Amino acid sequence: MKQLALLFVLIFFLVGCGERGEDVPAFTLLKVEMGTEAINLDPPYSEGLPLDRPITMYFSRPVDEGVLNQGIILSRLNGNPVNVNFATSSDNTNVILRPIGALEAGETYLLSISDLLRSESGQTILSRQIQFKTQEEGLRIESIQFEGGRLVNSNRVIDVNVDLNIEINFSAAIDRSSAQNAFRINGQSIPGIQVELSNEDKRVILKSTSKLPNYSKFELEIDNSLKSASGASFSEEKRVFFTGPDGVLKFPLISDDALLTKIQEQTFKYFWDFAHPASGMARERNTSGNLVTVGGSGFGVMAIIVGIERGFISRSEGVQRLALIVDFLSKADRFHGVWPHWLDGNTGKTIPFSQKDNGGDLVETAFMIQGLLTVKEFLQPSIPTEKVIIDHIQQLWEEVEWSWYTRGSQNVLYWHWSPDFGWDMNLPIQGYNESLIVYVLAASSPTFPISKEVYDQGWARNGQMRNGNSFYQFNLPLGEDFGGPLFFSHYSFLGLDPRNLKDAYADYWEQGKMHTKINRAHAINNPKGFAGYGENSWGFTASDNHQGYSAHSPINDLGVISLTAALSSFPYTPEESMEALRFFYFEMGDRLWGPYGFYDAFNVTESWYANSYLAIDQGPIILMIENHRSGLLWSLFMRNPEVLSGLRNLNFTY
């Protein structure tokens, strides 16, 4: 499932480290720009550079942000340092220096790079000094104010009023005749601009003749045709800015309760209307054809329960679909009782997830079993058609050889096994991530159970999965710093009730709440200065993005908001998730809402909006909203006596 993102990280790590001494690409400075003008790295050094532009340094590899202040110094030729603010690009390969205040006219400066500067992987760089000289006194900008806007760390201006009003103060009076054509606003929707002069022609006010679209990217361009009244020249200036809210509802206002139902019903269509016709299984994504996903279909069978209870479909319709899915699963490829990640929805044959991942996937199987056991508790054994499904589910559950996936009785479970490649994938399932449910089910198995030692040593790593540190003033019990992508707090808890769940390592309700609050706080703090972030627009988890796909998190922040993150967190942060839902639907629904609910993700900074749906992102939205509203799925799953026995075997309280 989300191991796709984890495998990408693993592959990236292996490639980055090289194989058996293979040369790693050097960490070098590629180029330097001041505003839009290139700075020569070697003699003859650049002259006539602007006084008020940021300096952008382009490196061959991502830079370690923690050493910027030590590794890069801007100073005058006499050695006096210049105070600067640092920012980086989303991939950390570009470093932006913005001097605090304008540089002095006609002054020579040194940009020094020392060997204290490192790449993220620890490579050092050759020390060097780059000399440049600023322009002689000319017309320059002293200040720019975008009404409503905020300058953030990345040197972006965000949340600018859609009724555009820009105030620009110059160092001298400007020539009126040059002003009329020197100012432009560039973007997808280009407004008309009114140019007004005041303060003895030292101040320019730019106003749009119509509202700009909300949450959109624009560029203010002032070209070098602008002159001062005395004829002094001006260096071209470009400033990127992003609009904020426009206050216009994209859909009619409805109550919170009605909105929650609408979200569940529309999202349910992905698993009902778009299900594979032959198998009833959920397609991996909306472009997957016959490829169906096992874990996502585990979410899908739970969604059918919600569909029945909420009246989206009849019970008979739902039971008929569940019978189709269970029959398909009974005949589909399994490997020691374990399904693969992907199946052909027509034939039930394995579709390889990667070259060597063409066998059993224990994590995907756990997500399916979690769903099937929830269905089993929902169905009525007194109804013959439902009793048949119950019996088939029990058989599938009993045939999963959990203990076999300890790879020869090791005290850890392994993610994959293939009849062609054996254990070559070699990925132990270790905490903390989305896979707690794997160990709970393995300990609960009536036929192939694991011991508590496998849980303690394999999953909990004898306590090494603990964290205990605070991030944004929230204490995190488990896992990586900042908690990782939010699906870690969703997938295992679609059926497994975290509200009173505790063991020797954590209080899992506290873990889910703190993880979610840290995730939201990161969007509010917005350390990389992306557009479109805020207290109502948050959520970092694995999803599509403008570059493809990634497991987004506070430490893998690419400017992407993944809607499933906040919407699947309703149980942990009901008020904050409701605020996010209102924002996504009422304020941005014209770009985010589609035939199967919300599209996967968006990135305002990159002007990117997904048109895709993924089963593993849509499913938790329906299910966790339902758990927030009624606790339905939690109450069903936690009725299963074998699951409760397994929890006791692992010394959980619940």
Buried (B, 14 or more C-beta within 10 A) or exposed (E): BBBBBBBBBEEEEEEBEEEEEEEBEEBEBEEBBBBEBEBBBEEEBBBBBBBBBBBBBBBBBBBBBEBBEEBBBBBBEEEEEBEBEBBBBBEBBBBBBBBEEBBEBEBBBBBBBBEBBBBBEEBBBEEEEBBBBBBEEBBBBBEBBBEBBBBBBBBBBBBBBBBBBBBBBBBBBBBEEBBEEBBBBEBEEEBEBEBEBEEEBBBBBBBBEEBBBBBBBBEBBBBEBBBBBEEBBBBBBBBBBBBBBBEEEBEEEEEEEEBBBBBBBBBBBBBBEBBBEBBBBBBBBBEBEBBBBBBBBBBBBBBBBBBBBBEBBEBEBBBEBBBBBBBBBBEBBBBBBBBBBBBBBEBBEBBBBEEBBBBBBBBBBBBBBBBBBBBBBBBEEEEEEBEBBBEBBBEBBBBBBBBBBBBEEEBBBBBBBBEEBEBBBEBBBBBBBBBBBBBBBBBBBEEBBBBEEBBBBBBBBEEEBBBEEEBBEBEBBBBBEBBBBBBBBBBBBBBBBBBEBBBEBBBBBBBBBBBBBBBBBBBEEBBBBBBBBBEBBBBBBBBBBBEEBBBBBBEBBBBBBBBBBBBBBBBBBEEBBBBBBBBBBBBBBEBBBBEBBBBBBBBBBBBBBBEBBBBBBBBBBBBBBBBBBEBBBBBBBBBBEBBBBBBEBBEBEB
